[in-house]
Amino acid sequence: MKTALWLYLFLFLAYFDLHAQHPVLTPFALSLGAAPAFIGWMMGIYALTHLPGNLLAGSLIDRHGSRRYIIFSLTAAGIILLFQAHVQLPWQLLLLRSISGFVLAFLSPACLALLASLSVNPVTQGKYMSGHGVVHTLASVLSPAAGAIIVAQSGYSGTFVGLGWLLIFTGVIAFLTVPRPARLPTKARLPQKVTAKAEPLPQESFPFSLRLYMVPFTIACCQGMLFFEISLRSGGHASILSTGILFSAVSMGALVTLSMLFLNQYSPGKRVAVAMFILALCFYALAAAHTLPLIGILLVLGMAKGLLFPALSSLFIERSGGAALGRVFSYQSIAMSIGSFAGPVAAGQLRGHTSPYFIAFLLLMAALIGLLTGKQNSAKVMPSGIQL
């Protein structure tokens, strides 16, 4: 538990730093002369360059543990932000964002694998994932509005310098507090029942159908469309503070459901399905129900996200049987990286023809149907005892 608390502390600082950039990057790119289509690529390239990092992260984390990769991601990302403070041309911002996407690709799978390794009890693992979600959400509640306020006081350059040093400081905290791999639970210390499930897994195989990764891909794609559209409200001329408040509204909604720890007692598959259906309804409302208050829709959307992400992590742990967690979560990050790239790029290209919110609705409903269909067939393709 002590390790989890230290991990939550520096994760809060890291996520605060990263989310503070969300309402800042689009107006910063516009100030450099970037067009909306270029901004879509700028937001997408960050996710695209996650892919090589995610591919490396899976096997490296399983082999060496999470510690060194958490420290590397945080420190390197902070240094890149210090360079970003001196950007003067759009292509320079695009280049730095692409490098940042690569180095931060190690952070999420490393943190999730470390948290999952702290316990072998599914309920306890679910609570750890919910705690991770609470920390993430608390940071994202405060950081968008805080980032907008910092820009108003210090300008873009001062904001990136301050955030860069905060990430470097967080990397130092991680170096001092995250235990070395030898201190983490190992297979030798796991119950015999769990070890027996993990040992037969060949390096070339995977513990469940890769079709399940269509769920995080779709969610990330729709979330990328949402962030793109919110940032470009009123033709990109909406105030940074109002944009930050809208981002914070999503996080406030997520905090509500993340605080309901009793939800971890329910099946992860059912929680994922319910959350995806609510998300689909929210995107339909954003596309068609223009009389509804935007902030209210975003609050409900955030509540669905708060229900979804811990359940999704628990679902992957359950389906893997506790084996190869580094690869399991790195593949999850790959799916989300591809979706985060496709979402804003598609929104930037298609928003003149149809609402990206409606496209997101269709994608979520298709993914939900695929998830429910996979649930019906899971008994035929999965080992006994592992259910959606």
Helices and strands as residue ranges (DSSP letters): H 2-19, H 22-31, H 36-48, H 50-64, H 67-84, H 90-103, G 104-106, H 107-116, H 122-177, G 181-183, G 187-189, H 192-198, G 210-213, H 214-231, G 233-236, H 240-258, G 261-265, H 268-288, H 294-320, H 325-350, H 356-381
